[in-house]
C-alpha cells in the first residue's frame, strides 16, 4: 500500500492537478493506493468513477492541513503502508512516520530567501525525506542552491497522457473560427507575469507587418488577463489576438492542433519561475513546436533548435527573432515533426517506470 498525499487533485483544474492525476492513475495500475486529497465541491461525481480509494478533507486551510495530517498519521498506524508520495513539502510537514517518504518539487514553492522562515521550513521537511523528485534539472539546481541535500534528489520529468484523436467536426469548426488565417501562434496557460504573454503581444505588433494574417490564440485565465487585454487594445491588435477561457478540452485541443507554434517564453518574476513546462510537451504531441524562455526548466521540455527554440524572454528583440525564425520558410514544420517524436518519451507509461524503480 502506498499513500498519495496531495493538495491539488481533480476535478479542480490546473497543471499540478493534471500531474497528480496522471501519476496516481498510472501508479494505480501497478500498486494498491490510498489518496488523501483536499475537498472540492464537485468531487463526488469524479470520485465515484475512479478505481482507487480516495479520502477528501475539507475545512478552512490551516485547520484542513492539521486535520489531514492527523487522519494520515492514524491511517499509517493502523495499516501496512510502504511509502508516502507527496505533491508538495507542505503536504509532509506534519506527517510523523518512519515509512519511506517521497516528495515532488516543482520550483517556486521551494524558492525562498536563504535562512528565511519559509526556507527553514522547506529544508526541515526536504532534508528529512528519503527521495526528492525534481521535475527538471533546473529545479534540482535551484533546490541545491536553497540548501537541499543534493544526494536525495532524482530528476523525473512530468508525464503526459496519450492524446485522443480529435473530432473532425471540431477541427473544421476551428478553421471557421480562425477564418483560415495563418500563421497561428498559441499560448495555453494562466495569465501570469512569468508566462510572459506581454512580450509575445508586443512582438505580434511588429510581426504583423511581415505576416499580415498572423493570429495569436490565448487560452486561460488569471490575474493578468485584463492587463493583457488592455495591452492588445492599446496596440491595435484586436484582430490579431483571440482570447478563450472556460472552453471544452475538445475545443482547446483542436485550437492547439490547428496552430503552428506554441509560444511561452517564460521569465523569472519575483520568486516565481517555470520549473518545467508540461504545456510544451502537450503541444509537441500534436506536432506543434515551442518557443520557451531561457529562465527556468523549459530546456528539459524543448530541445533547442530541434523541437523548438529557447530564447531570452526578458528581451523583446529575442522573442521577436525566435518567432520570426520559426515562421520563415515554415521551419515550424520540421521542428514540429521532431517535437512529436520526442514527446513519446514523456508519456506516462514510460515515465512511470522511473517511479517503479524508486518504489521497489
QUIQUI-V940130 format. One record per pair of residues at least 24 apart in sequence whose C-alpha atoms are under 10 Angstrom apart, sorted by the first residue. I is the first residue (numbers start at 1). GAP is how many residues later the second one is. D is the distance in Angstrom with one decimal. If there is no record, write none. Layout:
BEGIN
I_GAP_D + I_GAP_D
END
This chain:
BEGIN
1_30_6.9 + 1_31_5.0 + 1_32_5.6 + 1_33_7.3 + 1_78_8.4 + 1_79_6.5 + 1_80_5.0 + 1_81_5.8 + 1_82_7.5 + 1_83_9.2 + 2_25_9.3 + 2_26_9.6 + 2_29_7.3 + 2_30_6.4 + 2_31_5.0 + 2_32_6.4 + 2_33_8.6 + 2_78_8.9 + 2_79_5.8 + 2_80_5.6 + 2_81_5.1 + 2_82_6.0 + 2_83_7.5 + 2_98_9.6 + 2_357_9.0 + 3_29_8.8 + 3_30_5.8 + 3_31_4.9 + 3_32_5.8 + 3_33_7.5 + 3_50_9.9 + 3_51_9.8 + 3_69_8.7 + 3_72_9.7 + 3_73_9.0 + 3_78_7.2 + 3_79_8.1 + 3_80_6.3 + 3_81_4.7 + 3_82_6.1 + 3_83_8.3 + 3_98_9.6 + 4_29_7.2 + 4_30_6.2 + 4_31_4.7 + 4_32_6.2 + 4_33_8.1 + 4_50_9.2 + 4_79_8.7 + 4_80_6.0 + 4_81_4.9 + 4_82_5.9 + 4_83_8.0 + 4_87_9.8 + 4_98_9.6 + 5_29_8.6 + 5_30_6.0 + 5_31_5.0 + 5_32_6.3 + 5_33_9.2 + 5_50_9.9 + 5_63_9.1 + 5_64_9.4 + 5_67_8.6 + 5_79_7.0 + 5_80_6.1 + 5_81_4.8 + 5_82_6.6 + 5_83_8.6 + 5_86_6.4 + 5_87_7.9 + 5_98_9.5 + 6_29_7.7 + 6_30_6.3 + 6_31_5.1 + 6_32_7.2 + 6_79_8.4 + 6_80_5.9 + 6_81_5.2 + 6_82_7.2 + 6_83_10.0 + 6_84_9.4 + 6_85_6.4 + 6_86_9.4 + 7_29_8.4 + 7_30_5.7 + 7_31_5.5 + 7_32_9.0 + 7_50_9.6 + 7_58_9.1 + 7_79_8.8 + 7_80_7.1 + 7_81_7.8 + 7_83_8.9 + 7_84_7.0 + 8_29_7.1 + 8_30_7.0 + 8_31_9.7 + 8_32_9.9 + 8_79_7.6 + 8_80_9.3 + 9_26_9.8 + 9_27_9.6 + 9_28_6.6 + 9_29_7.4 + 9_30_9.1 + 9_31_8.8 + 9_34_9.5 + 9_78_9.7 + 10_27_9.3 + 10_28_9.7 + 10_29_10.0 + 10_30_8.2 + 10_32_9.2 + 10_33_7.6 + 10_36_7.7 + 10_37_9.0 + 11_28_9.9 + 11_29_7.2 + 11_30_8.8 + 11_31_6.7 + 11_32_6.1 + 11_33_9.4 + 11_34_9.1 + 11_35_6.5 + 11_36_8.8 + 12_26_9.7 + 12_27_9.5 + 12_28_6.9 + 12_29_9.0 + 12_30_8.3 + 12_31_8.4 + 14_175_9.1 + 14_176_9.0 + 15_174_9.0 + 15_175_9.8 + 15_262_9.1 + 15_263_7.7 + 15_264_8.6 + 16_71_8.2 + 16_90_9.2 + 16_142_9.9 + 16_262_9.9 + 17_70_9.6 + 18_140_9.9 + 18_141_9.5 + 18_142_8.7 + 18_143_9.5 + 18_260_9.8 + 19_68_9.1 + 19_139_6.7 + 19_140_7.2 + 19_141_8.0 + 19_142_9.8 + 19_259_8.9 + 20_66_9.3 + 20_67_7.2 + 20_84_10.0 + 20_138_9.5 + 20_139_9.9 + 22_136_8.9 + 22_137_7.1 + 22_138_7.1 + 22_139_7.0 + 22_325_9.9 + 22_326_7.1 + 22_327_10.0 + 22_330_9.6 + 23_135_8.5 + 23_136_7.6 + 23_137_9.3 + 23_138_10.0 + 23_325_7.5 + 23_326_9.9 + 23_328_9.0 + 23_329_7.5 + 23_332_9.1 + 24_28_8.9 + 24_61_9.7 + 24_328_9.9 + 25_25_8.6 + 25_26_8.6 + 25_27_8.4 + 25_323_9.4 + 26_133_9.8 + 26_135_9.6 + 26_322_6.8 + 26_323_7.2 + 26_325_9.4 + 26_326_6.9 + 26_327_10.0 + 27_321_9.6 + 27_322_9.6 + 27_325_7.1 + 27_326_9.6 + 27_328_8.4 + 27_329_8.2 + 28_24_6.8 + 28_25_9.9 + 30_322_9.7 + 30_326_8.6 + 31_325_9.5 + 31_328_9.8 + 32_49_9.9 + 33_48_9.5 + 33_51_9.9 + 34_41_9.8 + 34_47_9.5 + 34_50_9.6 + 35_37_9.8 + 35_49_9.8 + 35_50_9.6 + 36_32_7.5 + 36_33_9.4 + 36_35_8.8 + 36_36_7.6 + 36_50_9.7 + 36_55_9.9 + 37_31_8.4 + 37_54_9.9 + 38_26_8.1 + 38_27_9.1 + 38_30_8.5 + 39_25_9.3 + 65_25_8.6 + 65_26_7.7 + 65_27_9.8 + 65_28_9.2 + 65_29_8.2 + 66_27_9.7 + 66_28_7.2 + 66_29_9.5 + 67_27_9.9 + 68_26_9.1 + 68_27_9.3 + 69_24_8.5 + 69_25_5.8 + 69_26_5.7 + 69_27_8.5 + 70_24_8.2 + 70_25_7.9 + 70_26_9.4 + 71_24_9.7 + 72_24_9.1 + 72_25_9.8 + 73_24_7.4 + 82_277_8.5 + 82_278_10.0 + 83_47_9.8 + 83_276_7.7 + 84_45_9.9 + 85_46_9.4 + 85_47_9.7 + 85_48_9.8 + 85_274_9.9 + 86_46_9.7 + 86_47_9.9 + 87_46_9.7 + 88_34_9.8 + 88_37_10.0 + 88_38_9.8 + 89_32_8.8 + 89_33_6.5 + 89_34_9.1 + 89_35_9.5 + 89_36_6.3 + 89_37_6.8 + 89_40_9.6 + 89_43_9.7 + 90_31_8.7 + 90_32_8.0 + 90_35_8.1 + 90_36_9.9 + 91_34_9.7 + 92_33_7.0 + 92_34_9.0 + 92_37_8.9 + 93_28_8.2 + 93_29_8.7 + 93_31_8.4 + 93_32_6.0 + 93_33_9.2 + 94_31_9.2 + 95_30_9.7 + 98_31_9.5 + 98_32_9.8 + 99_30_9.5 + 99_31_9.1 + 100_29_7.5 + 100_30_6.0 + 100_31_8.2 + 100_259_8.9 + 101_25_9.5 + 101_27_8.5 + 101_28_5.1 + 101_29_5.3 + 101_30_6.6 + 101_31_8.6 + 102_24_9.1 + 102_26_10.0 + 102_27_6.2 + 102_28_6.0 + 102_29_4.8 + 102_30_5.8 + 102_31_7.2 + 102_50_9.7 + 102_256_9.1 + 102_257_9.4 + 103_26_7.2 + 103_27_8.4 + 103_28_6.5 + 103_29_5.0 + 103_30_6.1 + 103_31_8.6 + 103_50_9.6 + 104_27_8.6 + 104_28_5.8 + 104_29_4.7 + 104_30_6.0 + 104_31_7.5 + 104_49_9.6 + 104_50_9.7 + 104_51_9.7 + 104_52_9.4 + 105_27_7.0 + 105_28_6.1 + 105_29_5.0 + 105_30_6.5 + 105_31_9.1 + 105_34_7.4 + 105_35_8.4 + 105_38_8.4 + 105_48_9.5 + 105_50_9.7 + 105_170_8.8 + 106_27_8.7 + 106_28_6.4 + 106_29_5.7 + 106_30_7.9 + 106_32_9.6 + 106_33_6.4 + 106_34_9.0 + 106_36_9.9 + 106_37_9.5 + 106_51_10.0 + 106_52_9.8 + 106_167_9.3 + 106_168_8.3 + 106_169_5.4 + 106_170_7.6 + 106_191_9.6 + 107_27_8.4 + 107_28_8.2 + 107_29_8.9 + 107_31_8.3 + 107_32_5.3 + 107_33_8.5 + 107_34_9.8 + 107_35_7.2 + 107_36_7.8 + 107_164_9.2 + 107_165_7.9 + 107_166_6.6 + 107_167_7.0 + 107_168_4.9 + 107_169_8.4 + 107_189_8.5 + 107_190_8.9 + 108_31_8.8 + 108_34_9.3 + 108_35_10.0 + 108_160_9.7 + 108_162_9.8 + 108_163_6.3 + 108_164_5.1 + 108_165_5.8 + 108_166_7.7 + 108_167_7.4 + 109_162_8.9 + 109_163_8.4 + 109_164_9.6 + 109_166_10.0 + 110_29_9.1 + 110_32_8.2 + 110_33_6.9 + 110_36_7.5 + 110_37_10.0 + 110_38_9.5 + 110_161_9.4 + 110_162_10.0 + 111_28_9.4 + 111_31_7.3 + 111_32_7.6 + 111_34_9.2 + 111_35_6.9 + 111_159_9.9 + 111_160_6.2 + 111_161_7.8 + 111_162_8.7 + 112_34_7.4 + 112_159_7.2 + 112_160_9.9 + 113_33_7.8 + 113_158_9.1 + 114_31_8.8 + 114_32_6.2 + 114_33_7.8 + 115_31_9.0 + 115_32_9.3 + 119_27_7.3 + 119_28_8.4 + 119_29_9.8 + 120_26_9.6 + 120_27_9.2 + 122_24_9.0 + 122_25_9.2 + 122_26_8.5 + 123_24_6.8 + 123_25_6.1 + 123_26_8.6 + 124_24_9.3 + 126_26_8.6 + 126_27_9.6 + 127_24_9.8 + 127_25_7.8 + 128_24_9.3 + 131_227_8.2 + 132_24_9.8 + 133_24_8.8 + 133_25_10.0 + 133_222_9.2 + 133_225_9.9 + 134_24_9.2 + 134_141_8.9 + 134_142_9.5 + 135_24_9.8 + 135_140_6.8 + 135_141_6.2 + 135_142_9.4 + 135_143_9.8 + 135_162_8.3 + 135_165_8.9 + 136_138_10.0 + 136_139_6.6 + 136_140_5.8 + 136_141_9.5 + 136_160_8.9 + 136_161_5.8 + 136_162_8.5 + 136_163_8.7 + 136_164_6.2 + 136_165_8.7 + 137_138_8.9 + 137_139_8.8 + 137_159_9.3 + 137_160_6.8 + 137_161_9.8 + 137_162_8.8 + 137_163_7.1 + 138_136_9.3 + 138_137_6.8 + 138_138_8.0 + 138_157_9.0 + 138_158_6.1 + 138_159_5.0 + 138_160_8.6 + 138_161_8.5 + 138_162_8.2 + 139_134_9.5 + 139_135_9.0 + 139_136_5.7 + 139_137_8.0 + 139_157_7.7 + 139_158_6.9 + 140_135_9.4 + 140_157_9.7 + 142_133_9.4 + 142_154_9.4 + 154_200_9.7 + 154_204_9.5 + 155_199_9.5 + 156_190_9.8 + 156_195_7.4 + 156_196_9.3 + 156_198_7.2 + 156_199_8.2 + 157_119_7.7 + 157_120_9.7 + 157_121_8.9 + 157_143_7.8 + 157_144_8.4 + 157_188_9.8 + 157_189_7.4 + 157_194_7.5 + 157_197_9.7 + 158_118_8.1 + 158_119_9.0 + 158_120_7.0 + 158_123_9.5 + 158_143_9.6 + 158_188_7.1 + 158_189_8.7 + 158_190_8.1 + 158_193_7.4 + 158_194_9.5 + 159_119_8.0 + 159_122_8.8 + 159_123_9.7 + 159_184_9.6 + 159_185_9.8 + 159_186_8.6 + 159_187_5.0 + 159_188_5.3 + 159_189_4.7 + 159_190_8.3 + 159_191_8.1 + 159_192_5.9 + 159_193_8.0 + 160_118_7.7 + 160_119_9.5 + 160_121_7.5 + 160_122_7.1 + 160_125_9.1 + 160_183_8.7 + 160_184_9.1 + 160_185_9.5 + 160_186_6.0 + 160_187_4.9 + 160_188_5.5 + 160_189_9.0 + 160_190_9.7 + 160_191_8.8 + 161_121_8.8 + 161_124_9.7 + 161_185_8.7 + 161_186_5.9 + 161_187_6.0 + 161_188_8.5 + 162_120_9.4 + 162_123_8.2 + 162_181_10.0 + 162_182_8.9 + 162_184_9.7 + 162_185_6.6 + 162_186_8.1 + 162_187_9.3 + 163_90_9.0 + 163_119_8.3 + 163_122_7.1 + 163_123_8.1 + 163_184_9.7 + 164_86_9.3 + 164_89_9.3 + 165_85_9.7 + 165_88_9.8 + 165_89_9.8 + 165_121_10.0 + 166_84_7.0 + 166_85_9.2 + 166_87_7.7 + 166_88_6.8 + 166_91_8.7 + 167_83_7.8 + 167_84_9.5 + 167_87_8.3 + 168_86_9.2 + 169_85_9.8 + 170_80_7.2 + 170_81_6.6 + 170_82_9.9 + 170_83_9.4 + 170_84_6.5 + 170_85_9.0 + 171_79_9.1 + 171_80_8.1 + 171_82_9.2 + 171_83_5.5 + 171_84_7.7 + 171_85_10.0 + 171_86_8.2 + 171_87_7.3 + 172_82_9.0 + 172_86_9.6 + 173_78_8.9 + 173_81_8.9 + 173_82_9.6 + 174_77_7.7 + 174_78_9.7 + 174_80_6.7 + 174_81_6.2 + 174_82_9.8 + 174_83_9.7 + 174_84_7.5 + 174_85_10.0 + 175_79_9.4 + 175_80_8.7 + 175_83_7.7 + 177_78_9.4 + 178_37_7.9 + 178_38_10.0 + 178_39_9.3 + 178_64_8.9 + 178_77_9.0 + 178_80_9.4 + 178_81_9.9 + 179_34_9.8 + 179_36_9.9 + 180_33_9.1 + 180_35_9.9 + 181_31_9.2 + 181_32_5.4 + 181_33_6.7 + 181_34_6.8 + 181_59_9.6 + 182_29_8.0 + 182_30_8.7 + 182_31_5.5 + 182_32_5.3 + 182_33_6.5 + 182_34_9.7 + 182_77_8.6 + 182_78_8.3 + 183_28_7.4 + 183_29_9.1 + 183_30_6.8 + 183_31_4.9 + 183_32_6.3 + 183_33_8.6 + 183_76_7.7 + 183_77_6.4 + 183_78_8.3 + 183_144_7.5 + 183_147_9.2 + 184_29_8.7 + 184_30_6.0 + 184_31_4.8 + 184_32_6.0 + 184_33_7.4 + 184_56_9.6 + 184_57_10.0 + 184_71_9.5 + 184_72_9.4 + 184_74_7.9 + 184_75_4.9 + 184_76_5.2 + 184_77_6.5 + 184_78_8.8 + 184_143_9.6 + 185_29_7.8 + 185_30_6.1 + 185_31_4.7 + 185_32_6.1 + 185_33_8.7 + 185_56_9.3 + 185_71_9.0 + 185_73_9.7 + 185_74_6.0 + 185_75_6.0 + 185_76_4.9 + 185_77_5.9 + 185_78_6.6 + 185_103_9.9 + 185_105_9.6 + 185_138_8.9 + 185_142_9.9 + 186_29_8.3 + 186_30_5.6 + 186_31_4.5 + 186_32_5.9 + 186_33_7.8 + 186_55_9.6 + 186_56_9.4 + 186_69_8.2 + 186_70_6.9 + 186_71_10.0 + 186_72_9.6 + 186_73_6.5 + 186_74_7.9 + 186_75_6.3 + 186_76_4.9 + 186_77_6.0 + 186_78_8.5 + 186_97_9.4 + 186_102_9.7 + 186_104_9.4 + 187_29_7.9 + 187_30_6.4 + 187_31_5.1 + 187_32_6.3 + 187_33_8.4 + 187_69_8.7 + 187_72_10.0 + 187_74_8.8 + 187_75_5.8 + 187_76_5.5 + 187_77_6.2 + 187_78_9.9 + 187_92_8.7 + 187_93_9.6 + 187_96_9.6 + 187_103_9.6 + 188_29_8.3 + 188_30_6.2 + 188_31_4.8 + 188_32_6.0 + 188_33_9.4 + 188_56_9.5 + 188_57_9.7 + 188_64_8.5 + 188_65_9.9 + 188_67_10.0 + 188_68_8.5 + 188_74_8.2 + 188_75_8.7 + 188_76_8.4 + 188_91_7.1 + 188_92_9.4 + 188_94_9.9 + 188_95_9.3 + 189_29_8.0 + 189_30_6.5 + 189_31_5.3 + 189_32_7.5 + 189_33_8.7 + 189_75_8.5 + 189_88_9.8 + 189_90_7.7 + 190_28_9.5 + 190_29_8.0 + 190_30_5.2 + 190_31_5.2 + 190_32_5.2 + 190_33_8.1 + 190_34_8.3 + 190_35_8.4 + 191_27_9.0 + 191_28_8.9 + 191_29_6.6 + 191_30_5.6 + 191_31_4.5 + 191_32_6.1 + 191_33_4.9 + 191_34_5.3 + 191_35_9.0 + 191_36_9.1 + 191_37_8.0 + 192_28_10.0 + 192_29_8.8 + 192_30_6.4 + 192_31_6.4 + 192_32_5.5 + 192_33_8.0 + 192_36_9.8 + 192_74_9.7 + 192_77_9.2 + 192_80_9.7 + 193_29_9.8 + 193_30_8.7 + 193_31_6.9 + 193_35_10.0 + 193_73_8.5 + 193_74_8.0 + 193_75_8.6 + 193_76_6.5 + 193_77_9.4 + 193_79_8.9 + 193_80_9.8 + 194_70_9.3 + 194_71_8.6 + 194_72_5.4 + 194_73_4.9 + 194_74_5.8 + 194_75_5.3 + 194_76_8.8 + 194_77_9.7 + 194_78_6.8 + 194_79_6.5 + 194_80_7.5 + 194_99_9.7 + 194_101_9.6 + 194_119_9.3 + 194_120_10.0 + 195_29_9.9 + 195_68_9.5 + 195_69_6.1 + 195_70_6.8 + 195_71_4.7 + 195_72_6.7 + 195_73_8.9 + 195_74_9.1 + 195_77_9.9 + 195_78_8.8 + 195_79_8.0 + 195_97_9.6 + 195_98_9.1 + 195_118_9.2 + 196_28_9.9 + 196_32_9.8 + 196_67_9.4 + 196_68_6.7 + 196_69_6.2 + 196_70_5.5 + 196_71_6.7 + 196_72_9.5 + 196_73_9.5 + 196_97_9.1 + 196_117_7.2 + 196_118_8.5 + 197_27_9.0 + 197_28_9.4 + 197_31_7.1 + 197_66_8.6 + 197_67_7.3 + 197_68_8.2 + 197_69_8.6 + 197_116_10.0 + 198_26_9.4 + 198_29_8.8 + 198_30_6.4 + 198_31_9.7 + 198_33_7.7 + 198_34_9.0 + 198_118_9.6 + 199_65_9.5 + 199_66_8.3 + 199_67_9.7 + 199_114_7.4 + 199_115_7.9 + 199_116_8.1 + 199_117_6.0 + 199_118_9.3 + 199_119_9.8 + 199_120_7.1 + 199_121_8.5 + 200_63_7.6 + 200_64_8.1 + 200_65_8.0 + 200_113_9.0 + 200_116_8.1 + 200_119_6.9 + 200_120_7.6 + 200_123_8.9 + 201_27_8.1 + 201_28_9.7 + 201_30_7.8 + 201_31_6.8 + 201_34_8.6 + 201_36_8.2 + 201_39_9.3 + 201_40_7.9 + 201_119_9.9 + 202_29_8.4 + 202_30_8.4 + 202_33_7.9 + 202_35_9.5 + 202_114_7.6 + 202_115_9.9 + 202_117_9.3 + 202_118_8.5 + 203_113_6.8 + 203_114_7.9 + 203_115_9.5 + 203_116_6.9 + 203_117_5.1 + 203_118_8.8 + 203_120_8.4 + 203_121_9.4 + 204_28_9.7 + 204_31_9.5 + 204_33_8.1 + 204_36_7.9 + 204_37_8.7 + 204_115_9.9 + 204_116_7.8 + 204_119_9.2 + 204_120_10.0 + 205_27_9.1 + 205_30_6.9 + 205_31_8.1 + 205_32_7.0 + 205_35_8.9 + 205_115_9.7 + 206_114_7.9 + 207_113_7.4 + 207_114_9.5 + 207_116_8.5 + 207_117_7.3 + 208_29_9.2 + 208_32_8.2 + 210_114_9.1 + 211_113_9.4 + 211_116_9.1 + 212_28_8.9 + 213_26_9.1 + 213_27_7.6 + 214_25_9.2 + 214_26_6.2 + 214_27_8.8 + 215_24_7.9 + 215_25_4.7 + 215_26_5.9 + 215_27_7.4 + 215_44_9.1 + 216_24_6.0 + 216_25_4.7 + 216_26_6.2 + 216_27_8.6 + 216_43_9.2 + 216_45_9.6 + 216_46_9.7 + 216_47_9.3 + 217_24_6.0 + 217_25_4.9 + 217_26_6.2 + 217_27_7.7 + 217_38_8.1 + 217_39_8.9 + 217_42_8.5 + 217_45_9.5 + 217_46_9.8 + 218_24_6.1 + 218_25_4.9 + 218_26_6.2 + 218_27_8.4 + 218_37_9.9 + 218_45_9.9 + 219_24_6.1 + 219_25_4.7 + 219_26_5.6 + 219_27_8.6 + 219_28_8.6 + 219_33_7.6 + 219_36_9.3 + 219_37_9.7 + 220_24_6.6 + 220_25_5.1 + 220_26_7.6 + 220_27_9.1 + 220_32_9.8 + 221_24_6.3 + 221_25_8.3 + 253_29_9.1 + 253_30_8.8 + 253_33_8.7 + 254_32_9.5 + 256_26_9.0 + 256_27_6.7 + 256_28_9.8 + 256_30_7.5 + 256_31_9.6 + 256_32_7.8 + 257_26_7.7 + 257_27_9.5 + 257_28_8.9 + 257_29_5.5 + 257_30_7.6 + 257_31_7.2 + 258_28_8.8 + 258_29_9.9 + 258_30_8.9 + 259_24_9.3 + 259_27_9.4 + 259_28_9.5 + 259_29_7.2 + 259_30_9.8 + 260_27_8.7 + 260_28_6.0 + 260_29_7.6 + 260_30_9.2 + 260_66_9.4 + 260_67_8.5 + 260_70_8.9 + 260_71_9.9 + 260_72_6.7 + 260_73_7.9 + 260_76_8.3 + 261_26_9.3 + 261_27_5.7 + 261_28_5.6 + 261_29_5.9 + 261_30_7.6 + 261_47_8.9 + 261_62_8.3 + 261_65_8.1 + 261_66_8.5 + 261_71_6.8 + 261_72_9.3 + 261_74_9.7 + 261_75_8.4 + 262_26_6.5 + 262_27_6.1 + 262_28_4.5 + 262_29_6.4 + 262_30_8.7 + 262_46_9.0 + 262_61_9.8 + 262_70_9.9 + 263_26_8.7 + 263_27_5.7 + 263_28_4.9 + 263_29_6.6 + 263_30_9.3 + 263_45_9.7 + 263_46_9.6 + 263_56_9.3 + 263_59_9.7 + 263_60_8.1 + 264_26_7.5 + 264_27_6.0 + 264_28_5.2 + 264_29_6.9 + 264_34_9.4 + 264_46_9.8 + 264_47_10.0 + 264_49_8.5 + 264_55_9.7 + 265_25_9.0 + 265_26_6.0 + 265_27_4.1 + 265_28_3.9 + 265_29_7.5 + 265_30_8.4 + 265_31_9.9 + 265_33_8.8 + 265_44_9.4 + 265_45_7.6 + 265_46_6.8 + 265_47_7.2 + 265_48_4.8 + 265_49_8.4 + 265_50_9.9 + 265_53_9.8 + 265_54_7.3 + 265_57_9.7 + 266_25_9.3 + 266_26_6.2 + 266_27_4.6 + 266_28_7.5 + 266_29_6.6 + 266_30_7.5 + 266_31_9.6 + 266_32_8.3 + 266_44_9.8 + 266_45_9.2 + 266_46_8.5 + 266_47_5.9 + 266_48_8.4 + 267_25_9.2 + 267_26_6.2 + 267_27_7.5 + 267_28_5.4 + 267_29_7.4 + 267_45_8.0 + 267_46_5.7 + 267_47_6.5 + 267_48_10.0 + 268_25_9.3 + 268_26_9.6 + 268_27_6.2 + 268_28_7.4 + 268_45_9.1 + 268_46_8.9 + 269_26_9.9 + 272_24_9.6 + 273_24_8.5 + 274_24_7.3 + 275_25_9.4 + 276_24_6.7 + 276_25_6.7 + 276_26_9.7 + 277_24_6.8 + 277_25_9.2 + 278_68_9.5 + 280_27_9.8 + 280_28_9.3 + 280_59_9.2 + 280_63_9.3 + 281_58_8.0 + 281_59_8.5 + 281_61_8.8 + 281_62_6.0 + 281_63_9.3 + 281_64_10.0 + 281_65_7.5 + 281_66_9.4 + 282_58_9.5 + 282_61_8.1 + 282_64_9.6 + 283_53_9.1 + 283_56_8.5 + 283_57_8.4 + 283_60_9.0 + 284_24_9.4 + 284_51_9.4 + 284_52_6.8 + 284_53_8.4 + 284_54_8.5 + 284_55_4.9 + 284_56_4.9 + 284_57_8.2 + 284_58_7.8 + 284_59_6.0 + 284_60_9.3 + 285_51_9.1 + 285_52_9.5 + 285_54_7.3 + 285_55_5.0 + 285_56_8.0 + 285_57_8.6 + 285_58_5.8 + 285_59_7.8 + 285_61_9.6 + 285_62_9.6 + 286_50_8.2 + 286_51_9.1 + 286_53_8.6 + 286_54_6.4 + 286_57_9.3 + 287_45_9.2 + 287_46_8.1 + 287_47_9.4 + 287_48_8.2 + 287_49_4.5 + 287_50_5.5 + 287_51_7.8 + 287_52_6.0 + 287_53_4.6 + 287_54_8.3 + 287_55_9.8 + 287_56_9.0 + 288_44_7.5 + 288_45_8.0 + 288_46_9.9 + 288_47_7.9 + 288_48_4.7 + 288_49_7.8 + 288_50_9.3 + 288_51_6.9 + 288_52_7.4 + 289_37_9.0 + 289_42_9.6 + 289_43_6.3 + 289_44_8.1 + 289_45_8.8 + 289_46_5.7 + 289_47_4.5 + 289_48_8.1 + 289_49_8.2 + 289_50_5.8 + 289_51_8.2 + 290_33_9.5 + 290_36_9.3 + 290_42_8.7 + 290_45_8.6 + 290_46_8.3 + 290_49_8.4 + 291_28_8.4 + 291_31_7.2 + 291_32_7.5 + 291_35_8.9 + 292_27_9.3 + 292_30_9.5 + 293_26_8.9 + 301_38_9.5 + 301_41_9.2 + 301_42_8.7 + 301_45_9.0 + 302_37_8.0 + 302_40_9.1 + 302_41_9.7 + 303_32_9.6 + 303_35_9.3 + 303_36_8.3 + 303_39_8.8 + 304_31_9.7 + 305_30_7.7 + 306_26_9.9 + 306_28_8.3 + 306_29_5.6 + 306_30_8.7 + 306_31_9.4 + 306_32_6.6 + 306_33_7.5 + 306_36_9.6 + 307_25_8.7 + 307_26_10.0 + 307_27_8.3 + 307_28_4.7 + 307_29_6.3 + 307_30_7.8 + 307_31_5.4 + 307_32_4.4 + 307_33_8.2 + 307_34_9.1 + 307_35_7.7 + 307_36_9.5 + 308_24_7.8 + 308_26_9.6 + 308_27_5.9 + 308_28_7.7 + 308_30_8.9 + 308_31_7.4 + 309_26_9.2
END
